Amino acid sequence: MEKIFESENIDYINITEDLVDEYLLMVNDKEIQKMISTVERSYTKDQEITWIKEALESGDYQFSMLEKGSNKFIGNVSLMDVDADSCEVGICITNDMQDKHYGTEAIKRIIDYAFNDIKLKKIRAIVFSNNERSMHLVEKVGFKKTSIVENVKTVDGASVSEVNFILER
C-alpha cells in the first residue's frame, strides 16, 4: 500500500480492496450510517468491491487513513465531484478510532491537499444536522454555513436536515 501523503499521525493511501473488510465494518455500522446516509442498509463484500473499483475510476480523490506506526485503519476521507475549481469533502471514521482527534487532523490535511496540490478554490461539505461532531469539525476548520435543506431523513423519530457549508481559499 503506497502512501500518497501524510500528516502527523496519519498515512493516506488510495482506497484498496485489501481493506474491504474494514470498510464493510465501518459502512455497515448502524450508528455511522445515521451520520452519513439518508437510508439504512447493509452492504455486501461484492457491493463494496464494486464501489472501490468505481471510486478509483471516477477521478475523485478517495483515501484510506492508516494510523502511523500501527497501520490500523482509521477511516476514509475523500474529495468528490471535483471540477475545475471546487469539490465536496467527505470523511468517515470507524467507531474505534473516534475521539482521538484524527478527524480534525484529517480534514485539515485534505483541505491543504485540495488547495495546494490540486489547486482548488472552494470546498463544499454537506453534514446532517444530527451529526454534531462533524458540524463542529467543519465549523472549527473554517467552513461557513450556506444553506439548510429541511427534513431530508428521520433518525430515531427526529427530523434531520442537510446543512451545506463552503470553505473558500
Secondary structure, DSSP 8 states (H G I E B T S, - for coil): --EEEE-SSEEEEE--GGGHHHHHHHHT-HHHHHHH-SS-----HHHHHHHHHHHHHHS-EEEEEEETTT--EEEEEEEES--SSEEEEEEEE-GGGTTSSHHHHHHHHHHHIIIIIS--SEEEEEEETT-HHHHHHHHHTT-EEEEEEEEEEEETTEEEEEEEEEEE-
